[in-house]
């Protein structure tokens, strides 16, 4: 029967659950590793094993994991589905590495491959005190693995996250494999990367009003000069030649780069934070870059 079997006192009140003992016997369990919140159950279960004529397995009880606020995690406090971590933009390698280090250590090392974990793990090194979830540590590890894993693997996950935003990366825009190296040092999760990359896959962007308000009268002149400079086959050889072309506009107009960069970024992406000029131009492509600059020219007026 799949129902739990309960041993009860003579007064009918339940004492402990026998099902887990029977299951362990049936599966020939030799070692039980579980949270120390089950510590009180262990002597009762050991007596059940012996009463049934079976040698009890070896038991180990691990400290509990607490939330960032120090409270013990539970179904009602801080519990997160494993799949939610994927939706939040974390890689499996980062989550595994993080969870292992949450309750175990090997010297001062922080980064472990799966093979290294198999080789090095020893239950004797498990922490004796409770650990607390540290979201910043997980984000740091995730960025590390986004940098270190093959670009194709990270790009495959980025493609999935773009799909979650309603974006078809095969429609138009750069290849996800080109986006990853451009943004991997600027973000900590794949959700952040997908959001940052969204403008490259949109038909048009709406510039940030606050950033627009900070532009001065030179903006129109800057746009005109950028259109001329970028409408040249020679500058599209690489991201370096594109970067040089943007800097050349600033030099020609005798303006600081801080007057040119925001105009270009607002025109292409709708905001003023991004990788280098050459990188975003290369990702956007010549035709769409010129189109967006022309559309932006109408916004900044004469």
Helices and strands as residue ranges (DSSP letters): E 6-8, E 14-17, H 19-27, E 31-35, G 36-38, H 39-51, E 58-62, E 65-66, H 82-87, H 92-103, H 114-120, G 123-125, E 131-132, H 135-148, H 151-164, H 176-183, H 190-197, G 198-201, H 209-213, H 219-230, G 233-237, H 239-253, H 257-269, H 277-284, H 286-300
